[in-house]
Amino acid sequence: MRRERVVKVGDLFRDFLKSSGLDEGILRMRIFETWDEVVGKRYAEYTLEKFFKDGRLFCKISSSPARNYLFMERLNIVKKMNEKLGEEIVKVLILK
């Protein structure tokens, strides 16, 4: 039997994730891991909750000084996150 079309394993895996509805969850995990990498271990420890929806990343920060610093750096953080993710996924960072 001869195959008519060659399909890459990565494409098959991506199609499987999309059809099973797992792609959004994996994207959220990538975003949350990227947050931890970009802000560093110190500020990641102050992050109590993370939520992502419609291009907006919501982060609840337990320390006021940390929240103020992250607020001042929010545009740089979003830029660095999107560079690491390879596309513009995070549009707005909202700190609480």
C-alpha positions in Angstrom: 0.0 0.0 0.0 1.4 3.4 -1.0 0.8 6.6 0.9 -0.5 9.5 -1.2 0.3 12.2 1.3 3.1 12.6 3.9 2.0 14.2 7.2 4.4 15.4 9.9 4.0 14.0 13.4 3.9 17.6 14.8 1.0 18.4 12.5 -0.9 15.3 13.6 -0.3 16.1 17.2 -1.4 19.7 16.8 -4.6 18.5 15.0 -5.3 16.0 17.8 -4.9 18.7 20.5 -7.2 21.1 18.6 -9.9 18.4 18.0 -9.8 17.2 21.6 -10.0 20.8 23.0 -6.7 20.6 24.8 -4.9 23.3 22.9 -6.3 26.2 25.0 -5.2 24.5 28.2 -1.7 23.9 26.9 -1.5 27.6 25.7 -2.5 28.7 29.2 0.3 26.6 30.8 2.8 28.0 28.3 1.7 31.5 29.2 1.9 30.9 33.0 5.4 29.3 32.7 6.6 32.2 30.5 5.3 34.6 33.2 7.5 32.8 35.8 10.5 32.9 33.5 10.1 36.6 32.6 9.5 38.1 36.0 12.0 35.8 37.7 11.7 33.5 40.7 11.4 36.4 43.3 8.3 37.9 41.7 6.8 34.6 40.7 6.7 33.7 44.4 4.5 36.7 45.0 2.1 35.7 42.3 -0.9 34.0 44.0 -3.3 33.5 41.1 -3.0 33.7 37.3 -5.8 33.8 34.8 -5.7 34.3 31.0 -8.7 35.2 28.8 -9.0 37.0 25.5 -5.4 38.3 25.4 -5.5 39.6 28.9 -3.3 38.1 31.6 -4.6 38.7 35.2 -2.2 38.2 38.0 -2.9 38.6 41.7 0.2 39.7 43.6 0.5 39.4 47.3 3.0 42.2 47.9 2.3 45.9 47.3 5.9 46.8 46.5 6.2 43.9 44.1 2.9 44.8 42.4 4.0 48.4 42.0 7.3 47.3 40.4 5.6 44.9 38.1 3.0 47.6 37.2 5.8 49.9 36.1 7.4 47.2 34.0 4.2 45.7 32.6 4.8 46.8 29.0 8.3 45.3 29.0 7.0 42.1 30.6 4.3 41.7 27.9 6.9 42.3 25.2 9.3 39.8 26.6 6.5 37.2 27.1 5.4 37.5 23.5 8.9 37.2 22.3 9.4 34.0 24.3 6.0 32.6 23.1 6.9 33.4 19.5 3.7 35.3 18.7 1.6 38.1 20.2 -0.7 36.3 22.6 -0.6 38.4 25.7 -2.0 41.9 24.8 -2.7 43.3 28.3 -1.3 42.6 31.8 -3.6 43.3 34.6 -2.2 43.2 38.2 -4.4 42.9 41.3 
